[in-house]
Amino acid sequence: MRDVMSSDFRPLRPHRITRGSRQMREKRTARALMVFGVVLACVELYVVLGVL
């Protein structure tokens, strides 16, 4: 059985995010939001032009 108080025991914790992966995730999120905005604008134009 493993000694919980030993120095080599590390409890499970979330992986630490490095600066590079954080920037990549932020770029991906920004790109996804831009695509979502463009799609939403197209849907709005379709609805508005469909009414006319």
C-alpha positions in Angstrom: 0.0 0.0 0.0 1.2 3.5 -0.8 2.2 5.9 1.9 0.0 8.9 1.5 2.4 11.2 3.5 5.5 10.3 1.5 7.2 13.0 -0.5 6.7 11.3 -3.9 2.9 11.0 -3.6 1.1 13.7 -5.6 -2.7 13.9 -5.5 -4.5 14.2 -8.7 -4.7 17.7 -9.9 -5.5 19.4 -13.2 -2.7 19.7 -15.7 -1.0 23.1 -15.5 -1.6 25.1 -18.6 1.5 26.5 -20.2 1.6 29.9 -21.9 1.8 28.4 -25.4 -1.2 26.1 -25.0 -3.2 28.9 -23.4 -2.5 31.2 -26.4 -3.5 28.4 -28.8 -6.7 27.8 -26.9 -7.5 31.5 -26.9 -6.9 31.8 -30.6 -9.1 28.8 -31.3 -11.8 30.3 -29.1 -11.6 33.6 -30.9 -11.8 31.9 -34.3 -14.8 29.9 -33.2 -16.5 33.1 -31.9 -15.8 34.8 -35.2 -17.2 31.9 -37.2 -20.3 31.8 -35.0 -20.8 35.6 -35.5 -20.6 35.3 -39.3 -23.0 32.4 -39.3 -25.4 34.3 -37.0 -25.2 37.3 -39.3 -26.0 35.2 -42.4 -29.0 33.6 -40.6 -30.3 37.1 -39.6 -29.9 38.3 -43.2 -31.7 35.2 -44.5 -34.6 35.9 -42.1 -34.8 39.6 -42.8 -34.7 39.1 -46.6 -37.1 36.2 -46.4 -39.7 38.6 -44.8 -39.4 41.1 -47.7 
